Amino acid sequence: MKIAVIGAWHVHTMEYGKAILHNPKAELACLWDDNETRGKETAEKLGIPFQPELSAIWADSSIDGVQITTATCQHKEVLIAAAKAGKHIFTEKVLAFTCAEAEEIAKAVRESGVQFTISYPHKTWPTLKAAKELVDSGKLGQITYARVRDAHDGSVAGWLPPHFYDAAQTGGGAMIDLGAHPMYTLRWFMGKPSSIVSQFTEVTHKGVEDNAVSVLEFENGAIGVSETGFVTDGMPYVLEMSGTKGSLMIHNDILEYSCVETEHKLIQKTDLPAPDPMPIDAWIDAVTEGGKAPNGIEDAIALTELMEKAYEAHRTGKKVQF
């Protein structure tokens, strides 16, 4: 499978590019970026040609798929063009700024019939897979509360690129970027919420929120909390989930839970499942071997909806309904 990289804007551009290079079923063809200097530097690091004309990639029938790592503000244009050109699509999250844009992209993807994957890597983790099995088994009863925190020190340590603080390119700050992981995890575990409220702040005052919390309400009375930030060190990931018959906690790569079978004692679950292939590798498998790629267009739309409502709640200071 021959793949072109569309955009060197994102901090995960090299990670995905290297994953393709290391996958025996795929090869990197070239890289395009609207910033020629950045594009050439990244292409050189990956050992592939820089392609200055995006239209040449769409017209090249030897290119089967594309890795989309442009600025989020460019997603609508490049994703629709990729779909219309018949290129299979792997894209960084989020899909788009608004549900209206997401639906336009989805229409092109559905009509083209290409394999589409958005990168939700946390769903591949053994701990989260085991937690999902526990929840779906009913051992914890009805889930009444969930909290997912994913944070890093990108703003205080200074390793995030300056363009990550340009809301015109990103659509926001910590919530729309890193906060995507707690958001899609809550949606995966608990379904579609009924309302949301948000509180975003700026600790480093770089123009976008770097400390953010959204609280989601569900029809059955459950509450979900999505926490994120660029100003945190020491505890990057926590998931807590409580139900009417038990609870669980994930901190980094450890899963502990309690329910009837543990005599309501909190114990570590050691028989974790194997990790799933990373989304980019699963996408390559789906294209080369058949089957369905994970995290499809409907999942991408669902995350866009969560983000659009979260930011509306922050701007208005009000509870926003879904």
C-alpha positions, -999 to +999 in steps of 0.1 A: +000+000+000+015+033-011+008+062+012+014+100+009+017+122+040-005+153+038+007+179+062+037+181+085+019+204+109+009+180+136+032+168+164+024+132+155+034+135+119+067+117+124+052+091+146+026+080+120+052+084+092+076+061+109+048+036+116+041+034+079+079+030+072+080+001+096+049-016+083+059-043+057+025-039+040+030-002+032+055+023+018+057+061+020+055+078-013+060+115-006+050+144+017+032+176+010+029+206+033+017+241+027+049+253+045+077+243+021+105+247+047+087+225+072+076+201+046+110+196+031+126+192+066+101+165+076+103+147+042+140+146+046+137+131+081+114+104+067+137+098+037+110+105+012+105+132-016+088+165-009+058+170-032+051+207-036+018+202-055-011+187-036-030+181-068-002+158-080-010+135-051-047+134-059-039+126-095-013+099-088-031+066-093-002+047-077-009+063-043-035+043-025-040+062+008-031+094+027-020+102+062-037+135+071-016+155+096-024+191+085-037+219+106-073+210+118-086+241+099-075+224+066-092+191+073-124+198+055-107+207+022-081+180+022-103+152+035-130+158+009-104+161-018-088+128-007-121+110-007-131+123-041-097+112-054-104+077-041-076+077-015-080+057+016-078+080+046-061+079+080-065+112+099-054+128+131-082+139+154-104+159+155-122+155+123-135+191+120-145+222+140-182+218+135-208+190+129-218+207+097-182+204+084-180+169+097-211+159+078-197+174+045-166+153+050-186+122+059-207+126+027-176+125+006-162+095+025-194+075+022-198+082-015-162+073-023-163+040-004-127+045+008-114+030+041-115+057+067-098+057+102-095+085+127-067+080+153-082+069+187-052+051+200-064+047+236-090+022+225-061-002+217-048-002+253-050-034+273-063-016+304-091+002+285-100-029+266-103-048+300-123-020+315-147-020+286-151-058+290-159-053+328-184-026+321-201-045+292-203-076+314-225-059+339-202-068+368-201-031+378-238-027+375-252+005+360-224+030+355-232+062+374-200+081+372-169+082+350-138+105+350-111+104+324-080+127+328-054+130+301-028+158+306+008+167+299+033+195+304+035+207+268+029+244+277+049+247+309+078+226+295+077+245+262+077+215+238+045+222+219+050+241+187+038+277+186+010+270+161-007+248+186-017+280+203-033+295+172-070+289+176-076+297+139-056+266+130-065+244+160-100+254+169-090+257+205-064+245+230-060+216+253-096+203+251-098+200+213-064+185+211-054+162+241-090+163+255-101+143+225-089+112+242-111+115+274-140+126+252-140+097+228-134+073+257-164+086+276-185+082+244-172+047+239-181+036+274-213+056+280-229+065+247-242+098+236-247+124+264-277+146+269-260+178+280-226+193+288-210+222+308-174+234+305-148+253+324-116+263+305-088+284+319-054+298+307-025+291+331+003+301+307-017+328+288-007+317+253-041+325+237-060+292+241-071+271+271-044+250+286-065+237+316-099+223+308-128+203+322-162+194+307-189+176+326-214+155+306-248+144+317-264+112+304-301+103+301-299+076+328-285+100+353-248+091+349-222+118+349-190+118+328-160+141+334-135+149+307-103+165+321-072+177+302-044+202+301-010+212+289+001+223+324+003+190+343+033+168+353+036+135+370+003+117+364-006+118+327-036+094+327-064+084+350-097+068+344-122+062+372-156+045+367-182+038+394-213+017+391-242+004+413-223-029+419-186-020+416-159+004+405-126+005+386-096+027+383-069+029+357-037+049+365-012+048+337-010+010+328-025-004+360-062-015+363-078-021+396-114-030+402-139-041+428-172-060+425-190-091+438-164-115+423-136-097+442-157-096+474-158-059+470-121-055+476-101-034+452-077-057+433-053-053+404-065-070+372-034-088+358-049-109+331-051-080+306-059-087+270-032-081+243-032-046+228-050-041+195-029-029+165-025+009+165-051+026+144-027+034+115-017-003+113-053-015+115-061+009+087-033-005+065-045-041+074-081-032+063-070-018+030-045-045+022-064-076+035-100-065+035-123-060+065-134-028+082-110-002+095-116+009+131-128+043+143-149+050+112-166+082+100-195+079+125-170+078+154-153+109+139-186+128+138-194+118+174-162+134+186-167+165+166-202+169+182-187+165+217-161+192+210-185+216+193-209+214+223-180+216+248-167+248+234-202+263+230-208+255+267-175+273+276-183+304+254-218+308+267-213+297+303-244+276+300-255+240+299-257+229+263-281+202+251-273+175+226 
